[in-house]
Amino acid sequence: MIFKKIELFMPMLKRFHRIPTQLTLSEFNEFIFGHLPKPKRGPSCKITFFKIFNYILTLLYTGCQWISLPISIDPQTGKPEIHYTRIFKIFKRWVKKGVFEKIFEHSVVWLHDRNLLDLSILHGDGTLTIAKKGGDCLGFSGHKHFKGEKTVAFVDRNCNVISPFTKAPGNQHESSLFPDAFGYLKKILKRIGQDFCEIIASLDSAYDSKRNRKMIFNAGMTPNIKENPSNRKKIKRGRKRIYDDAIFQERFKTVERAFAWEDKFKRLLIRFERISLHHFGLKLMAYTMINLRYFCC
């Protein structure tokens, strides 16, 4: 009886893949290396970009401080093969040049070329990250009762992150963030050659506004937004809005699951970076690893 239950459960296990926290050299060369800037002058780095990228992934996964990175010892000198400040400087340079954004976009294109995307329904949602050390792009959320940064992302039906988030202070309403997030989503969809008319955009009641619905309609998509009663005592006048509750319920298996996978990377649970752009780069790395779970062992 036990073996029969295991056999029934095995097809469900094959649907999910382990999210990588380290890359092999072949995986790094295939997905990452082509997007890294090549130094034109000055001394070359003591170790390869492959090791530096995996050091940053280690920081992202374990949540340790930069000074606590487990750096390997050079057998010739008996000292760490590279100083942690050097790794941080390279990370800052990559963030400033938009390297992690290019890597993320490439991961979406890679999924599309291998028919691993299901873009019939796109689920969008926002999340709030608490900040302990202060910094820019922060605000106090009266709903969550802490100061932090709010983000918005879009996910397909296979829990692949399609569009990176739009970041804003925690006290800003999600509805006002939708135009920027939707604009980047259209940019990604145009790059992969996706027809907008075949897509349903599913959002919760926080995005219920005439402007957002019109924006989705004008793009050729179909909005599926749950109406926000807003303490309304009477039924809202006019034509009934398009809404399918079965589609809306999918968000708990897609976008909420993707945000749960994001929590695997401990550095993102609490924002310790004082500069919002650095936190943005780390989140893009996490979303890229989620999308590359099909290809990395």
MOFENVEN-V348164 format. One record per helix or strand. SS is the DSSP state (@ for helix, = for strand). FROM is the first residue (numbers start at 1). LEN is the number of residues. If there is no record, write none. Layout:
<<SS	FROM	LEN> <SS	FROM	LEN>>
This chain:
<<@	2	12> <@	25	7> <@	33	3> <@	49	14> <@	66	3> <=	73	1> <=	80	1> <@	84	13> <@	99	15> <=	121	11> <=	139	3> <=	146	10> <=	161	3> <=	168	2> <@	174	18> <@	196	3> <=	200	4> <@	205	3> <@	210	9> <=	222	4> <@	245	8> <@	255	8> <@	266	3> <=	270	2> <@	276	19>>
